[in-house]
Amino acid sequence: MILISKHIIPKGFVGLTLYPFIFLKRKDLKLNYELVNHEKIHLKQQQELLIIFFYLFYGLEWFIKLLKYKNGFLAYKNLSFEREAYLNESNLYYLEKRKLFSFLKYL
């Protein structure tokens, strides 16, 4: 389910996925199919890791990448979950062929 809320989305971002919802900053972003696909990839990742383990792993990986890159945004961009989503967001059929735990290829 896609919800619109400019208050939930952090500065510098336009979308956020908190299972089972996709939050977008503006209504017109619903027509940005790559963005919506990116967020749907995150929904799949969250389902695979039973939601709570997704957030634990995401936070732990972000902290490790922060130590490595010494930059929060670089840490975010290099997370396995984000790399999978960014590299496959333009393939609108990606989720149909995606294998279980595919984010692990991007560690």
Backbone as a chain_set.jsonl record, in Angstrom:
{"seq": "MILISKHIIPKGFVGLTLYPFIFLKRKDLKLNYELVNHEKIHLKQQQELLIIFFYLFYGLEWFIKLLKYKNGFLAYKNLSFEREAYLNESNLYYLEKRKLFSFLKYL", "coords": {"N": [[0.839, -1.166, 0.0], [0.598, 2.169, -0.873], [1.34, 5.187, 0.637], [1.009, 8.716, 1.147], [3.133, 11.053, 2.559], [4.75, 13.778, 3.654], [6.008, 14.194, 6.002], [7.096, 11.914, 7.166], [9.176, 11.055, 5.601], [12.673, 11.227, 5.459], [14.836, 14.121, 5.197], [16.143, 14.854, 2.006], [15.373, 12.536, 0.801], [12.844, 10.732, -1.064], [11.204, 8.599, -0.779], [10.2, 5.862, 1.359], [10.201, 2.731, 2.914], [8.294, 0.96, 5.129], [7.406, -1.903, 6.23], [4.056, -2.897, 6.092], [3.988, -0.807, 4.296], [4.563, 1.654, 1.743], [5.914, 4.733, 1.781], [5.613, 7.843, 0.257], [6.876, 11.045, -0.623], [5.4, 12.856, -2.147], [2.297, 12.916, -3.993], [2.493, 12.732, -6.815], [4.713, 11.152, -7.178], [3.914, 8.552, -7.211], [3.683, 7.847, -9.812], [6.228, 7.475, -10.623], [7.714, 4.935, -11.701], [10.128, 3.559, -11.39], [11.032, 4.394, -8.876], [8.924, 3.431, -7.262], [9.221, 0.706, -7.793], [11.774, 0.307, -6.689], [11.159, 0.667, -3.977], [9.37, -1.453, -3.661], [11.095, -3.585, -3.946], [12.431, -3.362, -1.535], [10.284, -4.033, 0.146], [10.045, -6.762, -0.413], [12.539, -7.682, 0.499], [12.239, -7.134, 3.218], [10.136, -8.853, 3.887], [11.375, -11.342, 3.465], [13.225, -11.429, 5.534], [11.658, -11.537, 7.725], [10.763, -9.104, 8.652], [11.586, -7.771, 11.252], [14.239, -8.735, 11.435], [15.262, -7.707, 9.127], [15.434, -4.943, 9.694], [17.23, -4.998, 11.843], [19.527, -6.126, 10.624], [19.918, -4.242, 8.6], [20.483, -1.911, 10.095], [22.821, -2.757, 11.486], [24.542, -3.34, 9.319], [24.654, -0.792, 8.174], [25.972, 0.639, 10.21], [28.485, -0.642, 10.235], [29.335, -0.022, 7.631], [29.409, 2.727, 7.892], [31.579, 3.059, 9.629], [33.542, 2.21, 7.875], [33.346, 3.978, 5.596], [33.106, 6.483, 6.727], [31.088, 8.316, 6.34], [27.761, 9.04, 6.373], [25.867, 9.047, 4.236], [27.267, 7.784, 2.158], [27.626, 5.331, 3.382], [24.961, 4.459, 3.5], [24.352, 4.3, 0.699], [25.916, 2.163, -0.004], [24.922, -0.068, 1.237], [23.904, -3.469, 1.218], [21.177, -3.978, 0.767], [20.297, -1.572, -0.355], [21.948, -1.36, -2.586], [21.093, -3.557, -4.114], [18.435, -2.716, -4.609], [18.771, -0.181, -5.921], [20.303, -0.923, -8.175], [18.549, -2.507, -9.567], [16.141, -1.234, -9.873], [15.193, -0.115, -12.254], [14.434, -2.246, -13.768], [11.502, -3.406, -14.283], [10.496, -5.936, -14.123], [12.007, -7.295, -12.372], [11.333, -8.275, -9.762], [9.789, -10.46, -10.359], [11.551, -12.424, -11.199], [13.437, -12.528, -9.258], [15.576, -14.107, -6.949], [15.404, -15.796, -3.773], [16.695, -14.065, -0.972], [18.405, -12.411, -2.463], [19.738, -10.029, -1.982], [22.063, -10.662, -0.68], [24.043, -11.066, -2.546], [25.066, -8.6, -2.928], [26.594, -7.818, -0.832]], "CA": [[0.0, 0.0, 0.0], [1.372, 3.402, -0.983], [0.792, 6.319, 1.382], [1.705, 9.974, 0.906], [3.412, 11.784, 3.795], [6.013, 14.507, 3.584], [6.577, 14.291, 7.347], [7.779, 10.668, 7.536], [10.35, 10.88, 4.737], [13.819, 12.049, 5.873], [15.331, 15.14, 4.272], [17.01, 14.327, 0.963], [14.784, 11.315, 0.264], [11.47, 10.895, -1.554], [10.447, 7.396, -0.468], [10.617, 5.068, 2.515], [9.369, 1.544, 3.064], [8.14, 0.371, 6.461], [6.461, -2.97, 5.914], [3.74, -3.199, 4.693], [3.676, 0.446, 3.612], [5.521, 2.476, 1.014], [5.606, 6.148, 1.972], [6.195, 8.742, -0.729], [6.792, 12.435, -0.189], [4.366, 13.56, -2.915], [1.381, 12.047, -4.734], [2.96, 12.522, -8.189], [5.77, 10.139, -7.184], [3.304, 7.245, -7.485], [3.878, 7.593, -11.241], [7.647, 7.19, -10.842], [7.701, 3.473, -11.6], [11.413, 3.081, -10.876], [11.017, 4.63, -7.427], [7.984, 2.48, -6.656], [9.854, -0.612, -7.891], [12.838, 0.327, -5.683], [10.535, 0.453, -2.668], [8.812, -2.813, -3.651], [12.231, -4.485, -3.691], [12.611, -3.33, -0.075], [9.203, -4.824, 0.759], [10.407, -8.179, -0.564], [13.653, -7.923, 1.416], [11.702, -7.129, 4.576], [9.38, -10.105, 4.051], [12.325, -12.461, 3.56], [13.9, -11.413, 6.83], [10.617, -11.487, 8.753], [10.651, -7.686, 8.989], [12.461, -7.327, 12.339], [15.634, -9.043, 11.131], [15.659, -6.748, 8.094], [15.842, -3.691, 10.331], [18.447, -5.265, 12.617], [20.624, -6.306, 9.681], [20.095, -2.95, 7.932], [21.172, -1.036, 11.038], [24.168, -3.271, 11.72], [25.341, -3.142, 8.109], [24.878, 0.646, 8.021], [26.993, 1.034, 11.177], [29.771, -1.158, 9.745], [29.704, 0.783, 6.452], [29.741, 4.059, 8.392], [32.961, 2.972, 10.099], [34.391, 2.06, 6.693], [33.324, 5.139, 4.702], [33.115, 7.703, 7.527], [30.103, 9.213, 5.737], [26.467, 8.372, 6.494], [25.214, 8.845, 2.946], [28.029, 6.735, 1.458], [27.292, 4.066, 4.053], [23.62, 4.109, 3.015], [24.383, 3.923, -0.722], [26.662, 0.916, -0.154], [24.255, -1.182, 1.909], [23.503, -4.524, 0.28], [19.76, -3.794, 0.442], [20.171, -0.423, -1.249], [22.61, -1.678, -3.856], [20.171, -4.395, -4.881], [17.284, -1.917, -5.042], [19.184, 0.823, -6.91], [20.778, -1.547, -9.419], [17.469, -3.235, -10.243], [14.89, -0.471, -9.864], [14.713, 0.176, -13.616], [13.909, -3.491, -14.332], [10.187, -3.556, -13.658], [10.206, -7.371, -14.013], [13.008, -7.873, -11.475], [10.74, -9.028, -8.647], [9.228, -11.718, -10.866], [12.615, -13.417, -11.373], [14.364, -12.403, -8.138], [15.738, -15.284, -6.096], [15.364, -15.567, -2.336], [17.89, -13.485, -0.348], [19.286, -11.876, -3.507], [20.534, -8.917, -1.466], [23.36, -11.171, -0.212], [25.017, -10.919, -3.638], [25.532, -7.218, -2.939], [27.38, -7.545, 0.386]], "C": [[0.891, 1.238, 0.0], [0.628, 4.524, -0.269], [1.634, 7.557, 1.096], [1.88, 10.69, 2.24], [4.767, 12.459, 3.692], [6.714, 14.556, 4.943], [7.382, 13.052, 7.751], [9.103, 10.511, 6.791], [11.487, 11.786, 5.214], [14.233, 13.042, 4.779], [16.298, 14.497, 3.269], [16.49, 13.055, 0.319], [13.355, 11.594, -0.19], [10.596, 9.685, -1.24], [11.044, 6.65, 0.707], [9.658, 3.891, 2.64], [9.444, 1.037, 4.498], [7.022, -0.646, 6.329], [5.184, -2.847, 6.731], [3.483, -1.953, 3.835], [4.863, 1.014, 2.852], [5.053, 3.912, 1.217], [6.329, 6.952, 0.9], [5.946, 10.173, -0.274], [5.661, 13.198, -0.869], [3.541, 12.564, -3.722], [1.884, 11.742, -6.144], [4.046, 11.45, -8.279], [5.222, 8.73, -7.384], [3.493, 6.847, -8.946], [5.341, 7.351, -11.596], [7.838, 5.684, -10.614], [9.016, 2.902, -11.086], [11.482, 3.256, -9.363], [10.107, 3.623, -6.724], [8.567, 1.069, -6.697], [10.976, -0.746, -6.863], [12.249, 0.007, -4.304], [9.897, -0.934, -2.564], [9.905, -3.855, -3.438], [12.5, -4.526, -2.185], [11.501, -4.102, 0.649], [9.537, -6.307, 0.721], [11.537, -8.544, 0.399], [13.145, -8.021, 2.857], [10.904, -8.396, 4.857], [10.324, -11.278, 4.269], [12.954, -12.567, 4.94], [12.92, -11.215, 7.987], [10.532, -10.113, 9.416], [11.659, -7.257, 10.054], [13.932, -7.593, 12.031], [16.155, -8.165, 10.0], [16.199, -5.482, 8.756], [17.104, -3.867, 11.177], [19.662, -5.37, 11.705], [20.947, -4.99, 8.975], [20.898, -2.007, 8.834], [22.604, -1.463, 11.305], [25.059, -3.046, 10.509], [25.643, -1.658, 7.907], [25.986, 1.114, 8.968], [28.381, 0.583, 10.727], [30.25, -0.336, 8.551], [30.054, 2.214, 6.865], [31.177, 4.09, 8.903], [33.927, 2.909, 8.917], [34.495, 3.357, 5.89], [33.38, 6.478, 5.426], [32.174, 8.775, 6.967], [28.767, 8.473, 5.723], [25.79, 8.09, 5.169], [25.933, 7.779, 2.125], [27.753, 5.37, 2.071], [25.944, 3.567, 3.555], [23.661, 3.587, 1.577], [25.076, 2.578, -0.945], [26.084, -0.253, 0.631], [23.814, -2.213, 0.881], [22.05, -4.357, -0.15], [19.57, -2.664, -0.563], [20.823, -0.695, -2.599], [21.71, -2.549, -4.72], [19.025, -3.557, -5.438], [17.673, -0.903, -6.114], [19.579, 0.183, -8.237], [19.676, -2.244, -10.201], [16.159, -2.463, -10.336], [14.337, -0.203, -11.26], [14.173, -1.069, -14.321], [12.581, -3.8, -13.637], [9.745, -5.009, -13.531], [11.14, -8.067, -13.021], [12.389, -8.748, -10.38], [10.133, -10.35, -9.088], [10.288, -12.811, -10.959], [13.599, -13.449, -10.197], [14.368, -13.674, -7.294], [15.736, -14.856, -4.624], [16.719, -15.059, -1.83], [18.892, -12.947, -1.373], [20.159, -10.728, -3.02], [21.918, -9.37, -1.012], [24.442, -11.072, -1.28], [25.673, -9.542, -3.624], [26.301, -6.837, -1.674], [28.805, -7.151, 0.04]], "O": [[1.83, 1.334, 0.79], [-0.548, 4.778, -0.531], [2.832, 7.454, 0.835], [0.911, 10.912, 2.966], [5.803, 11.795, 3.649], [7.887, 14.92, 5.022], [8.266, 13.148, 8.603], [10.04, 9.9, 7.305], [11.288, 12.992, 5.36], [13.999, 12.813, 3.593], [17.159, 13.7, 3.643], [17.105, 12.543, -0.617], [12.734, 12.565, 0.241], [9.378, 9.738, -1.415], [12.229, 6.781, 1.013], [8.447, 4.047, 2.487], [10.521, 0.726, 5.008], [5.842, -0.295, 6.317], [5.245, -2.705, 7.952], [2.844, -2.033, 2.786], [6.014, 0.871, 3.265], [3.927, 4.26, 0.865], [7.523, 6.757, 0.669], [4.942, 10.473, 0.372], [5.037, 14.071, -0.266], [4.031, 11.496, -4.089], [1.726, 10.62, -6.624], [4.274, 10.897, -9.355], [5.98, 7.81, -7.693], [3.467, 5.663, -9.283], [5.658, 7.054, -12.748], [8.087, 5.231, -9.497], [9.021, 1.87, -10.416], [11.942, 2.363, -8.652], [10.486, 3.037, -5.71], [8.421, 0.314, -5.736], [11.117, -1.795, -6.235], [12.782, -0.822, -3.566], [9.888, -1.526, -1.485], [9.665, -4.892, -2.819], [12.765, -5.59, -1.626], [11.762, -4.753, 1.661], [9.337, -7.023, 1.702], [11.494, -9.593, 1.04], [13.574, -8.89, 3.617], [10.989, -8.951, 5.953], [10.101, -12.108, 5.15], [13.185, -13.665, 5.447], [13.299, -10.786, 9.076], [10.258, -10.004, 10.611], [12.523, -6.432, 9.759], [14.784, -6.759, 12.336], [17.356, -7.905, 9.919], [17.285, -5.009, 8.421], [17.952, -2.976, 11.216], [20.704, -4.774, 11.979], [22.117, -4.661, 8.777], [21.867, -1.387, 8.396], [23.505, -0.626, 11.347], [26.203, -2.612, 10.65], [26.753, -1.298, 7.514], [26.846, 1.9, 8.571], [29.344, 1.343, 10.827], [31.429, 0.008, 8.464], [30.91, 2.843, 6.243], [31.91, 5.043, 8.638], [35.009, 3.495, 8.964], [35.594, 3.789, 5.543], [33.67, 7.502, 4.808], [32.424, 9.974, 7.099], [28.656, 7.4, 5.129], [25.204, 7.023, 4.983], [25.288, 6.961, 1.47], [27.657, 4.371, 1.359], [25.797, 2.391, 3.224], [23.071, 2.549, 1.276], [24.848, 1.926, -1.964], [26.694, -1.321, 0.685], [23.393, -1.851, -0.217], [21.727, -4.572, -1.319], [18.784, -2.781, -1.503], [20.295, -0.296, -3.637], [21.577, -2.311, -5.92], [18.683, -3.678, -6.614], [16.973, -0.776, -7.119], [19.229, 0.691, -9.302], [19.852, -2.541, -11.382], [15.166, -2.995, -10.833], [13.123, -0.078, -11.424], [13.523, -0.956, -15.361], [12.549, -4.376, -12.55], [8.727, -5.29, -12.899], [11.072, -9.284, -12.848], [12.881, -9.844, -10.11], [9.978, -11.263, -8.277], [9.974, -13.992, -10.814], [14.488, -14.299, -10.151], [13.322, -14.236, -6.972], [16.028, -13.708, -4.29], [17.765, -15.574, -2.224], [20.101, -13.029, -1.158], [21.219, -10.478, -3.594], [22.847, -8.565, -0.96], [25.628, -11.003, -0.958], [26.72, -9.345, -4.241], [26.621, -5.666, -1.47], [29.608, -6.886, 0.935]]}, "num_chains": 1, "name": "protein.A"}
